[in-house]
């Protein structure tokens, strides 16, 4: 039987989690990845190497690496240096791809060669190969340029809502990404930071239109927690309404929502310090979107290495449960 074509649109930990679960099924997987990250090791990749950010691509490669890939290679690509002037906080995988780009003279070819080496089971498409920055406009009239500054705003600005997101300058879309969207049977949006992992892909010219007009079913995976600076005070319905601003109403067919919260008080207190809270499910049963409620969150609490200076999600989706819920839609 012909394999179903599933396309994930997103970035970061969310895309990694979805792909890690789905790779165990007989599916034709593709992922369209944001290329606007400007924090942590990606800032070095952009500013000092003059390349596009590679952290999200690297995570997808590790998620889709076949069982035949040597375990040592997967560990190397996630290894983060903890010492060394200028190298602390960098990952081996990012530096490896920077070296390959220098060798082959093309970042696109470097990505392809790395995928071959890891025997990646799926297609990884950067949404654009242009060097661009995100520009967010807020309800108080302020503008912020740069993914990192949008992702981690100051205490006052983070309480304001983003009313418009765009890329500066206008980006040329990767045609292979549009082709994957057009041919998909199922398109997955999220989970991940609403603006800097998901919508940032949709504002690249042609992506939103291709998603809207694709015959594929579209599923949005609701985030577990709100994000200060992006979804502060958001309920589940606010996430949907924001997506509809960029895609139009009636485009999303399914919404997967976690229905079981088993978070410890200490973890919730740590989130509270970051002004983040559990996303409240106020969707009811809207006729336009089929809401599917399952046990989707993992019981594990993520512990990041000391060399990682960026804020990371403590609570994440369970790969197995999430993949099972997605596959049930096919």
N, C-alpha and C positions, 0 to 999 in steps of 0.2 A: 504494500500500500504506500502511496506517495506520502512523504513526510510533510507535516504541516509546517508552514513558514511562520516563525514567531520573531517579531522585532521588538527589542527593548529600547526605549528612548530615555536617557537619563545620564547618570554619572555617579562617581564615588562609591560609597559602601552599598547604596541601594542597588545599583546595577550589578555589583559583585554578588550580592546575596541572591538576587533573582537568577542570575546566570549559573551560579554554583548549584542551585537546586534543579534547574531545568536541564542542565547538561546530562543528567542521568536518564532522560527520556529520549525516545527516537524522534527528535525534532530538528528542523533546519533553523538554527539560531543565528540571529544577527543583532548587533547592538550599535546604536548611534550615540556617540559620546560627545559631551560638551568639550570645547577647547578654549574655555575662557578663564580657567583657574589661574589665580595669580598670587596664591599664598604658599607659605612653607617652601618645600624644595622646588615647587613649580616656579616660584619667583626667581630662583637662581637659574633654572632652565631657561626662563624667558629673558632675564636681564643680562646674564653673563654668557650664556651660550647662544642667545638669539634664536631659540627654538620655540615651538609650540609646547604647551604643557603636556606631560606624558603620564602623570600619576593615575588618572582615571583609566587610560588605555592599559597601563600596566596591570591594574587590578582586574580588568576584564580578561586579559591574557591569562593570568593565573587562574581565574575562575573557569576558563574554558580549556585550559591545558588538559590534554588527554591523560589517561591513566598510564600510558606508555612513557610520558615525560618523566624524566628522573626527578624524584622527590627533592633532591639537592638543588636542582634548577629552580623549582618553585619556591624553595626557601630563600635562595639567593635573590630572586626577584622581589621578594617582600622584605629583605634585610635592610634595616635602616642604621646607618652609621651613627654612633653615639659620641665619638671623639674626632678631633681633627679640625684645624682651622679651615673654615669654608666648606668642609665636607660633613660636619655634624648635622644630623637631621635629614641628609640626603639618602635616597634609596639606591641600592645597587642597580635595580632595574632601570631607573631613570638615567643613571650615568651610562649604563650599557647601551641604551637606545641613543643617547647623545653621541657616543663613540661610533656607533654604526652609521648615524647620519653623516658624520664627518668622513667616514670611509666611503660610503656610497654616494654622498652628495645630495641625498634626498631623504627627508624625514618619512615620506610615504613608503619608500623602499625599506627604510630601517624598520618600520612597523611590520611590513610584510615579512622580512627576514626573521624577525624575532618571533612572529607567529609560527613560522615554519619550524624554527628551532624548538619551540615549546609544543609543537604539534597541536595547535589550537583547533578545537572542534567547533567552528563557527566563524562568522565574519564580524570584524570590528571596523566600523566606519567612523572616523572623526567627522563631525557634522560640517566642518569647514577646515581648510588648510590655510586660511588667512589669519594673520595676527590681528586680533581684535580685543577690545575691552568691553565689559558690560557697563551700561549707564542706567542707573535707577533714579526715577523721579518719585518723590514722596508727597503725601497729602499736605505737608507743611510748606511745599514749594521748593524744598532743598533737593539738590542733585548729588549723587555720589558716583564716582567713576572707579571701576575696578572691582572684580569679583570678591577679593579678600576683604575689602572695606565694606562691601554690601553684606557679606557673610558675618562679619564681626564688627558691627557699628558701636558707637559710644552709647552710654546708658540712656541718654535722652533721645537720640535719633532712632534707636532700636524700637521704640514704642510706636513710631509712626508707620503707616501703611504705605507700601509701594503702589503707586497708581499707574506706572508705566515702566517697562523695561525694554531696552534696545541695545544693539551692538554698535560700537563706534570703532572704525568706520563700518559702513555696510559690508557684510560678509558675503562672499560667493559660496553657495552651498556645494557640498560634495555630491556630485551627480549619482554616485553609487548609493549614497544614503537615501536619496529620493526614490531610486529604483527599488530598493529593499522595502520601503514603505508602501510603494504602489503594489508590489507583488505579495505582500504579507497576508496571512490568514488571521493573525491576531497581533495587535499592537499594544504593548504594555508601557504605560507611563508611570514612572516612579517604582518604588518609593525613593525619597530623597528630598533635599532642600527644594522647596517649591519653585523658587526663582532661580537659584544658582546651579541647580542640577537638572531641572525639567524644562521650565519655561525658557531658559536661556537657549535651548535647542530650537524651540518653536519660533523664536524671533529671528532666526536666520532665514533669509529670504527663500521662500518656497516650502519650508518644512511644515508649517501649520496648514497650508493649503493641501499639500500632499497627504497629510494625516487626515484632514477633514474629508477629502474626496476618495480616499482609499476604501475599497470594499471590505477591508478587514474589520473584525470586531475590535473595539477599543476598550481596554480595561485600565482603570486608574487604581493604583494601590495606595490606600490612605496611609499617611504617616502615623506613627505611634505617638509621637510627641510634637508639640509646637516648637517653633524655632524663633528665638528672639532676633528681631531685625527683619524677619521675613513673614512669619505667620503668628506674631505675638497676639494672643487673645483669640485666635481663630478656632472656630468649631469645624466639624467635618464639612458642613455645607459651605463654609467660606472657602475651603480648598477647591471644592467643585466649581463654585461661582467664579473664582479667579481663573481657573483653567478655561472655563467657558468664555472668558473675556478674550482669550487668544485663539480658541478653537471654534467658538460658537456653541449655541445650545443644541442639545440632542446628538452631539457627536460621540460622547462617552456612553458606551453600552452597559458596562459593568463597573462596580466599585467594590473592591475587596476591603473589608473593615475588620480589624481585630476585635473580638468580642470578649476575650478573657484577659484581664489584667492581673498579673501575679508579681507586681513590682514591689520590692521591699521599701520600707519607709526611708531607709538611709539613701537609696538610689533616688527616690523622688525628692528628697531634701537636696541632694546634689544638683538635680535638675532645677529645683526652685531657685538655687543660688545663681543659676544662669538664666533665670526668668523664663523657664520652659516648663510646660505642663502636659499632661495626657490630653490628647485630642478627644474632645467630647463628641460622641456620635449623636447628631441631631437630624440625621437624614430621613428617619422614618422609612417609608417605602414609596419614594417618588416614582411616578409612572414612566418617566423618561429614562431613568437609570435603574438597572436591577442591582440592588445592594445585597452583597453576599457577605454574611458575617460568619467568620470562622476563628478558631484559635490559631493566631498567626504569629504571635510574639515568642521570642526565645526566652528561656529561663536564665540563659547565661548573661552575665554582665561583662561587657567588653573592658579590658584593661589595656591601655595603650602603652607603648614603650616610652621610657623617660626622654628619649631623643626626639620624640614627636611633639612639636610645640603647638600644633593646631588643636582646636577643640574637636572632640569626636563623640559620636553617639554611644552612650552607655548601653542603651536598650535597642535591640535590633530584631528584625523579623527572623523567624525560624525558616531556614532554607527549605527543609523538607515539607513542612506544612504549607508554606507559601507556594511552592512548585506544584504540590498536589491540588491546591485550589485553582491555580492557573490552568493546569492541564484539564481539569474537569470542565472548563469552558470550551474546550475543543471537542 
